[in-house]
Amino acid sequence: MTNTPTRIIIVDDHPMVAEGIEAILETYDDIEIACVLTDGQQAIDRVEELQPDVILLDLNMPGVNGLSATEIILERRPETRILILSMHDSPEYISTALSHGAKGYLLKDVPTEEIKTAIDRLMQGGEYLCTGAKRSLKPRIADGREPLTSREQQILLQLAQGKSNKEVGLALDISVRTVETHRKNIKRKLGISSTAGLTRYAMEHGVLQGTGQV
């Protein structure tokens, strides 16, 4: 069996950081750098063309930030694994990145070989948090409920208004399959098994109150 190299895209608006990561990863025979990009919109525009296995993504970038980019990239190419590489170690940043679909979170001060370790873990189907991210997130893990992403909140609002998956897809310009995936994730995160339960949750938590707002 031929071992195909892991295709990587690096997305960071700081050239020295991006070039440093690229130089490190190019030393590994089982990694291929498909492209180095400087913002989230470039990654969104080129993900289907470049077909990366893993995207190393900074959070704070001009234009489309890393969180929005993660969500849109995974809608377009769900098999892509997103590894966040950030200077921010606050639990809000980490938990939000993971809830948006990122499979890993590394702080930018980690040892260089840890980036490769994280990529390998993601390619094996796992997730990876560096020690600093785990330490920061630990107090939050016990509360049990994952927050909904902005896209999931939009879809919950549409579903609570009684719209079908097809109608939601048309309203948000996404495929029915993508709506179904989001719907399953919403139910899993909220611990709700029925559409009626989603509607009740939306009413109880004020989701429907925003219907007329921009």
Secondary structure as GFF3:
##gff-version 3
##sequence-region A 1 214
A	DSSP	beta_strand	6	11	.	.	.	ID=ss1
A	DSSP	alpha_helix	15	25	.	.	.	ID=ss2
A	DSSP	beta_strand	31	37	.	.	.	ID=ss3
A	DSSP	alpha_helix	40	50	.	.	.	ID=ss4
A	DSSP	beta_strand	54	57	.	.	.	ID=ss5
A	DSSP	alpha_helix	66	76	.	.	.	ID=ss6
A	DSSP	beta_strand	81	86	.	.	.	ID=ss7
A	DSSP	alpha_helix	91	99	.	.	.	ID=ss8
A	DSSP	beta_strand	104	107	.	.	.	ID=ss9
A	DSSP	alpha_helix	112	123	.	.	.	ID=ss10
A	DSSP	beta_strand	128	129	.	.	.	ID=ss11
A	DSSP	alpha_helix	131	141	.	.	.	ID=ss12
A	DSSP	alpha_helix	150	160	.	.	.	ID=ss13
A	DSSP	alpha_helix	165	172	.	.	.	ID=ss14
A	DSSP	alpha_helix	176	190	.	.	.	ID=ss15
A	DSSP	alpha_helix	195	204	.	.	.	ID=ss16
A	DSSP	three_ten_helix	207	210	.	.	.	ID=ss17
###
